[in-house]
């Protein structure tokens, strides 16, 4: 059995449980990004973003996010 990190946040009065491997759409004041969760903690989420066949990792603090939603294709 695979154990993956999981964390529950409250965003816009909605409780969201995020698990490593989920795809998220995060919105900040400057950008709107969809990526795969590669790491997370109690105050940050790190997304793996595919950019022209290479992987870019970007960390976001939950406090700086305006919106978080689990992205479904």
C-alpha positions in Angstrom: 0.0 0.0 0.0 1.3 3.4 -1.0 1.2 6.1 1.7 1.0 9.7 0.3 1.0 13.0 2.1 -2.4 14.5 2.6 -3.5 17.9 4.0 -6.9 19.5 4.4 -7.2 23.3 4.0 -10.1 25.7 4.2 -10.4 27.9 1.1 -13.3 30.3 0.6 -15.2 28.5 3.4 -14.8 25.2 1.6 -12.8 22.3 3.1 -10.4 20.7 0.5 -8.3 17.7 1.1 -5.2 17.7 -1.1 -3.1 14.6 -1.7 0.3 14.3 -3.3 -0.3 13.3 -6.9 -3.5 15.4 -7.3 -3.8 18.0 -10.0 -4.6 21.4 -8.7 -5.5 24.8 -10.1 -4.1 27.6 -7.9 -4.7 31.2 -8.3 -2.6 34.0 -6.9 -2.7 37.8 -7.6 -0.1 37.3 -10.3 -0.9 33.9 -11.9 -3.2 31.0 -12.4 -1.5 27.6 -12.6 -2.5 24.0 -13.0 0.0 21.4 -11.8 0.6 18.1 -10.1 1.2 18.2 -6.4 4.7 16.9 -5.7 5.0 17.9 -2.1 2.9 19.7 0.5 2.9 20.7 4.2 0.8 22.6 6.6 1.7 26.0 5.0 2.8 25.3 1.4 2.0 23.2 -1.7 4.6 22.4 -4.3 3.4 21.8 -7.9 5.1 20.1 -10.7 4.4 22.0 -13.9 5.2 20.5 -17.3 6.7 23.1 -19.6 7.8 21.9 -23.0 8.7 18.4 -22.0 10.6 19.4 -18.8 9.4 19.7 -15.3 9.3 22.9 -13.3 8.6 22.9 -9.6 7.0 25.9 -7.9 6.0 26.3 -4.3 3.0 28.3 -3.1 2.1 29.4 0.5 -1.5 28.7 1.3 -1.8 32.2 2.8 -0.9 33.8 -0.6 -3.4 31.8 -2.6 -6.7 33.4 -3.5 -8.2 30.2 -4.8 -7.4 26.4 -4.8 -9.4 23.7 -6.5 -8.7 20.1 -7.5 -8.4 20.0 -11.3 -10.2 17.3 -13.2 -9.6 16.7 -16.9 
